[in-house]
Amino acid sequence: MKCLLFLALSTSAFGTSEPSPAPVPALETILERALDRAKKEDANDRTFKNLYEFTQSRVTEFKNPKGEVKKREEKTRVHDPAKLATSTKKTASVQDAETDARSQKRW
């Protein structure tokens, strides 16, 4: 800790050979950029999920006081965007068919 304090004091007292950093942009500019990025966040998340494939496994073991396993639960979840895309298309076509059937019943 003393070494870090000495280093901080020595660089501020004697200066550094590096040029000073660029000036900080105005607060309004920072807020505008943050809002623009926030608007794009949902689309960015959807794009990421459409391209990212993973398998998640979770194991839960229930043990008695002696430490022996009495019960073991294992859950596996697979996220495969290719399968989701085909199931979404099927779901959409089924929903369209149901909507058409309902509209025909009304008339």
C-alpha positions as CSV (number, residue, x, y, z in Angstrom):
1,M,0.0,0.0,0.0
2,K,2.8,2.4,0.9
3,C,4.5,1.6,-2.4
4,L,1.3,2.5,-4.4
5,L,0.9,5.7,-2.5
6,F,4.6,6.6,-3.2
7,L,4.1,5.8,-6.9
8,A,1.0,7.9,-7.1
9,L,2.6,10.9,-5.4
10,S,5.8,10.7,-7.4
11,T,4.1,10.6,-10.7
12,S,1.9,13.6,-9.8
13,A,4.7,15.6,-8.3
14,F,7.3,15.0,-11.1
15,G,4.9,14.7,-14.0
16,T,5.0,12.0,-16.6
17,S,6.5,11.9,-20.1
18,E,3.2,10.8,-21.6
19,P,1.0,13.5,-23.1
20,S,-2.1,14.5,-21.2
21,P,-5.3,12.5,-22.2
22,A,-7.9,13.9,-24.5
23,P,-10.5,16.1,-22.8
24,V,-13.6,14.5,-21.5
25,P,-16.7,15.0,-23.7
26,A,-19.6,17.0,-22.5
27,L,-22.1,15.4,-20.2
28,E,-24.9,15.8,-22.8
29,T,-22.8,14.0,-25.4
30,I,-22.2,11.1,-23.0
31,L,-25.9,10.8,-22.1
32,E,-26.9,10.9,-25.8
33,R,-24.5,8.1,-26.6
34,A,-25.7,6.1,-23.7
35,L,-29.3,6.5,-24.8
36,D,-28.5,5.5,-28.4
37,R,-26.7,2.3,-27.1
38,A,-29.6,1.5,-24.8
39,K,-32.0,1.7,-27.7
40,K,-29.9,-0.8,-29.7
41,E,-29.4,-3.2,-26.7
42,D,-32.5,-5.4,-27.3
43,A,-31.6,-5.9,-30.9
44,N,-28.1,-6.7,-29.9
45,D,-29.2,-9.3,-27.4
46,R,-31.5,-11.0,-29.9
47,T,-28.7,-11.2,-32.5
48,F,-26.4,-12.6,-29.9
49,K,-28.9,-15.3,-28.8
50,N,-29.6,-16.2,-32.4
51,L,-25.9,-17.0,-33.0
52,Y,-24.8,-18.4,-29.6
53,E,-25.2,-22.1,-28.9
54,F,-24.6,-23.6,-25.4
55,T,-25.4,-26.5,-23.1
56,Q,-26.0,-25.8,-19.4
57,S,-26.0,-28.6,-16.9
58,R,-26.9,-28.3,-13.2
59,V,-26.5,-31.1,-10.7
60,T,-28.1,-31.0,-7.2
61,E,-27.1,-33.6,-4.6
62,F,-29.0,-34.2,-1.4
63,K,-26.9,-35.7,1.3
64,N,-27.6,-37.2,4.7
65,P,-25.6,-36.0,7.8
66,K,-22.9,-38.6,7.1
67,G,-22.2,-37.0,3.7
68,E,-23.7,-39.9,1.7
69,V,-25.6,-38.9,-1.4
70,K,-29.3,-39.8,-1.0
71,K,-30.7,-38.1,-4.0
72,R,-29.2,-36.6,-7.2
73,E,-31.0,-34.3,-9.6
74,E,-29.4,-33.4,-12.9
75,K,-30.9,-30.9,-15.3
76,T,-29.6,-30.1,-18.7
77,R,-30.7,-27.2,-20.9
78,V,-29.6,-26.9,-24.5
79,H,-29.8,-23.6,-26.4
80,D,-29.6,-24.3,-30.1
81,P,-30.6,-21.3,-32.3
82,A,-31.0,-23.5,-35.4
83,K,-33.7,-25.6,-33.7
84,L,-35.3,-22.5,-32.2
85,A,-35.6,-20.9,-35.6
86,T,-37.4,-23.9,-37.2
87,S,-39.7,-24.3,-34.2
88,T,-40.5,-20.6,-34.3
89,K,-41.4,-20.8,-38.0
90,K,-43.7,-23.8,-37.3
91,T,-45.3,-22.0,-34.3
92,A,-45.9,-18.9,-36.4
93,S,-47.5,-20.9,-39.2
94,V,-49.7,-22.8,-36.7
95,Q,-50.8,-19.5,-35.2
96,D,-51.6,-18.1,-38.6
97,A,-53.7,-21.1,-39.3
98,E,-55.5,-20.8,-36.0
99,T,-56.2,-17.1,-36.6
100,D,-57.6,-17.9,-40.1
101,A,-59.8,-20.6,-38.6
102,R,-61.1,-18.2,-36.0
103,S,-61.8,-15.5,-38.5
104,Q,-63.7,-17.9,-40.7
105,K,-65.9,-19.0,-37.8
106,R,-66.9,-15.5,-37.0
107,W,-68.4,-15.0,-40.5
